[in-house]
Amino acid sequence: MDYTVRWSPEATEDLESIAKYISRDSDYYAQAVVSKILDTSRTISE
C-alpha cells in the first residue's frame, strides 16, 4: 500500500523553525537535519 505524505502549512513552518534554530549553531547541521526529515518523508511509502 502506497502512502502520500502531505505537509500541512503548520508542519512546513515547524520544519523552517527547526532549521532556523539549529542554524544558530551550524548551517551544516541545520541542512543535514532538514534533508534527513525530507528524505525520510519521501521514502515512508517504502
C-alpha positions as CSV (number, residue, x, y, z in Angstrom):
1,M,0.0,0.0,0.0
2,D,1.4,3.4,-1.0
3,Y,1.2,6.4,1.3
4,T,1.5,10.0,0.4
5,V,2.9,12.5,2.8
6,R,1.2,15.8,2.6
7,W,2.9,18.7,4.5
8,S,0.5,21.0,6.3
9,P,1.3,24.7,6.4
10,E,2.0,24.3,10.1
11,A,4.4,21.3,9.5
12,T,6.3,23.4,6.9
13,E,6.6,26.3,9.4
14,D,7.8,23.8,12.1
15,L,10.4,22.5,9.7
16,E,11.6,26.0,8.9
17,S,11.7,26.8,12.6
18,I,13.8,23.7,13.3
19,A,16.2,24.7,10.6
20,K,16.5,28.2,11.9
21,Y,17.0,27.1,15.5
22,I,19.8,24.6,14.5
23,S,21.4,27.1,12.1
24,R,22.2,29.4,15.1
25,D,25.0,27.0,15.8
26,S,25.6,25.3,12.5
27,D,24.2,25.8,9.0
28,Y,25.7,22.5,8.0
29,Y,23.8,20.5,10.7
30,A,20.6,22.5,10.1
31,Q,20.7,21.5,6.4
32,A,21.6,17.9,7.4
33,V,18.6,17.6,9.7
34,V,16.1,19.1,7.3
35,S,17.5,16.8,4.5
36,K,17.1,13.8,6.7
37,I,13.5,14.7,7.6
38,L,12.6,15.3,3.9
39,D,14.3,12.1,2.7
40,T,12.5,10.1,5.4
41,S,9.1,11.6,4.4
42,R,9.8,10.8,0.8
43,T,10.5,7.1,1.5
44,I,7.8,6.5,4.0
45,S,5.8,4.6,1.5
46,E,8.6,2.1,1.1
